[in-house]
Amino acid sequence: MKTIRKSKQEITRYRYQTDSTYFAQISDEIKDLAVEELERLGAGNITAGFRGIHFQADQAALYRIHYATRVISRIVAPLISFECKDSDRLYQEGKTVRWEDFFTPETTFAVSANVSDSHITHSKYAALRLKDAIVDYFREKTGTRPNVDTLNPDLQLNLHIRHNLADIGLDTSGGPLHKRGYREEAVTAPMQETIAAAIIRHTQWDGTTPLIDPMCGSGTLLCEALMKYSHIPPGFLRRKFGFESLPDFNRSLWLQTKKQEDDRIRPLPRGLIYGSDISGHAVRASKINLMGLPHGNQVVVEKIDFREIPVMENRMIVTNPPYGIRMGKNMNLDDLYKSLGDFLKQRCKGSTAYIYFGDREFIKKIGLKASWKKPIKTGGLDGRLVKFEMY
């Protein structure tokens, strides 16, 4: 097998290196939270774009954003941009990138593509043409080819074509950032971690009052509340990030940035976060998931029907009740939501509740006046986060 050597004169500068600009993929409904987060973590020149946010960051800020973001789904470093009116141009431009800067033929890779309002109309076909270009590039240079792994690639590449303008980028996340690594056990249709983190942010919970989830499922809201209070970086359990494949990756700076964030972790007072569920399986799943995080053993989780909890005054209640595919056997959801409303009115005086309704039809079943409603889509559902105040 041939090896690829490059001289100093051959070193290529890519788009992200010339302007320090990156692209964050984020749900439209929580873009405002992402902007606030990016500003806090050191990003600059933040502008909304199609299906995400463009921002600038130096290396330290880039590493910190990846490690500490709670609501961003994925970050992409742009490599090249070009006008692309047909698949032949896409193939030719795909072979101009010095792919050995990022990986070797022994590395697995995958290409995800999104195409809109362009002469090329099929995203899967566009991804295939770029994949062919990369494979042929290595075959011509080295006599061998890298393998494609669509499930768990070593390197994820992104192709975006809109209005016949193509952008090829590298996924610097190394996989979706919502995959924190703590979810060892799950129940039916668990909430995505970035959505749970956004819900916790919307509550503006600061730890001065106990936070309760009386229908905790596998504990995603509990885990995200713990991570927020104890300043646990969302990337704490992540083994590798995609930015480690960039040619200018600075390992010592990354380790220094990581240590700065880890040093902020603080203990959780026992019982400040409490969860319960009627399902023993859900309770076990929550405990297992929490135990993977620092101070997770300080979160109290019990098996109990919320209708049997005697009192829950002066608390912050955050929960995601069953709906649709989360509906259990023989469960009457109308009765469940009516009971939840009665519970809040009768036993939760002085408390504030934030309830996520995956099905908006159940909002009226709860029988309480909402302070506000925020649209949040998750799992293809056009849900609502609703705030109720019990005086």
Buried (B, 14 or more C-beta within 10 A) or exposed (E): EEEBEEEEEEEEEBBBBEEBBBBBBBBEBBBBBBBEBBEEBBBEEBEBEEBBBBBBBEBBBBBBBBBBBBBBBBBBBBBBBBEBBEBEBBBBBBBEBBBBBBBBBEBBBBBBBBBEEBEBEEBEBBBBBBBBBBBBBBEEBBEEBBEBBEEEBBBBBBBBBBEBBBBBBBBBBBBBBBBBBBBEBBBEBBBBBBBBBBBBBBBEBEBEBBBBBBBBBBBBBBBBBBBBBBBBBBBBBBEEBBBEBBBEBBEEBBEEBBEBBBEEBEEBEEEBBBBBBBBEEBBBBBBBBBEBBBBBEBBBBEEEEBEEBEEBEEBBBBBBBBBEEBBEEEEEBEEBBBBBBBBBBEBBBEBBBBBBBBBBEBBEBBEBEBEEEBEBBBBEBEBBBBBBEBE
